[in-house]
Amino acid sequence: MLSYCFNEQVIQITESSDENDVQFLIKVLQKDPYVEKMQKVRRFFDDNRVYTDVLFYALADHTYKVIVRIDFYADFILELMKHRLLESVEWKSGQ
Amino acid sequence: MEQQAIWAIGIFLVIYAVIISEKIHRTIVAMIGGIVMVAFGIVGQEAAIEHIDFNTLGLLIGMMIIVGVTAETGLFKYIAVIAAKKAKGEPVRILIALSAITALASAFLDNVTTVLLMVPVTFSITRQLRVDPIPFLIAQIMSSNIGGTATLIGDPPNIMIGSAVDELSFMDFIVNLAPVAAIIMAVHIPIFVFLFRKSLRTTEELKRTIMELDEKELLTDLKLLRTCLTVLTLTILGFFAHQALHLESATVALAGGFLLLLLTGEHMMEEALTKVEWTTIFFFVGLFVLVSGLVETGVISQLAAQAIEWTGGDVTAASMLILWLSAIASAFLDNIPFVATMIPMIQEMGNMGVSNLEPLWWSLALGACLGGNGTLIGASANLIVSGLSGKEGYPITFLKYSIYGFPLMILSIVISSVYIYLRYLV
């Protein structure tokens, strides 16, 4: 299972899951440059021709609800990492 | 019948059968068909090039560039979310709003482009509401074909007819086809709601999540958006005025497309040109040459003479024959090759003494565009939406679609028959 860490001064992430999806609520606390990075993550999944993999819903105050299909969970986490919205990602064995 | 004509018919039928079988991509098949017509000497290379209708191709390319660049701004997602919020997250109202937006957009943009813009937004909204996306997608397929009927640029059959008949302007298409398209949409929307009513239910909590969406975040580049909207408006105004300006519709669309690239800069050009569906463009090229073989060998003239004999040269009978034949054929066959064959036939009927061709052109447009709603293989937009839906885990089967599509298509053709009769034939 993937485990990740983030800087709580920059971003807040909460995660919940059901049978098919993982839902993230992501609040970007520092607008520059992290909102733009978040938009790049969104654009990546908007442009990849799979329409239901990762769905973004922009809410007020730079808060994003993101519904991620379970089979795209790792892709989403790694894209956040690529744009340095996460500080570290690691595989936790035995879980 | 001359030997050349027999060869032309043989090549045409074989190519048509392979296109219908969908075993090989239709573009490859049509291009090979066109090449064979030239290689067998049925039509010379110069004559073949003369038969390729640049106006149809230029119009499609110009509009694809404009829409491809405009889509980058997030405008279409923004409009859909605004509509969902205006509908207060209520699935029935969202279905109506998205259907209406699809029909309106399809009137001014190519149908395939419209559904490619609407499908991702539909998945996004329906997932948020936890409702089945299939009713929304079926309603959008049908709305795109109905909306596309309303204008010269809305659907390939109309582009081809508008290009082939100099007397029919952009305004003529709107004046003659938009009213009946609007009536058909007004009749279809309550039927969509009734048919899909059981799937259009969600909770109050989920409706509230739609109202919380911040649509402004979707507009990613306001400067580019302003440029796109300016060019799009100028282009549509250009369509309205194209006859007065003595410009072909392709010149207007290409002027709009390349003005937009001039204003947005070179970096956008590569991306914009990849948005042009070159497979569709080459499909048209192959078909024009393929049909030219039938025209040059006199096959089309003989078919026209036969049609006049069947209908006794009566415009009412010919209009109804063309309307219903086009609708049934377009429900099962690709309407582009069908219309490519019918256009020279109607022109030939004019040469043979049928004086009032106008109802025949509108019958062909209505039959070919609306007939596409009959089955899943009736139009490109249907195949694109069902393909995308299946890939995302929501299969729309041929039978499932036809149960809704075919009766509604017949209803639309009944409405069109009454319209054609009352407006042009009484």
Boltz contact constraints between the chains, C-beta under 6 A:
constraints:
  - contact:
      token1: [A, 51]
      token2: [B, 120]
      max_distance: 6.0
  - contact:
      token1: [A, 51]
      token2: [B, 123]
      max_distance: 6.0
  - contact:
      token1: [A, 51]
      token2: [B, 392]
      max_distance: 6.0
  - contact:
      token1: [A, 52]
      token2: [B, 123]
      max_distance: 6.0
  - contact:
      token1: [A, 52]
      token2: [B, 392]
      max_distance: 6.0
  - contact:
      token1: [A, 55]
      token2: [B, 124]
      max_distance: 6.0
  - contact:
      token1: [A, 55]
      token2: [B, 127]
      max_distance: 6.0
  - contact:
      token1: [A, 57]
      token2: [B, 213]
      max_distance: 6.0
  - contact:
      token1: [A, 58]
      token2: [B, 214]
      max_distance: 6.0
  - contact:
      token1: [A, 58]
      token2: [B, 217]
      max_distance: 6.0
  - contact:
      token1: [A, 59]
      token2: [B, 212]
      max_distance: 6.0
  - contact:
      token1: [A, 59]
      token2: [B, 214]
      max_distance: 6.0
  - contact:
      token1: [A, 60]
      token2: [B, 214]
      max_distance: 6.0
  - contact:
      token1: [A, 67]
      token2: [B, 127]
      max_distance: 6.0
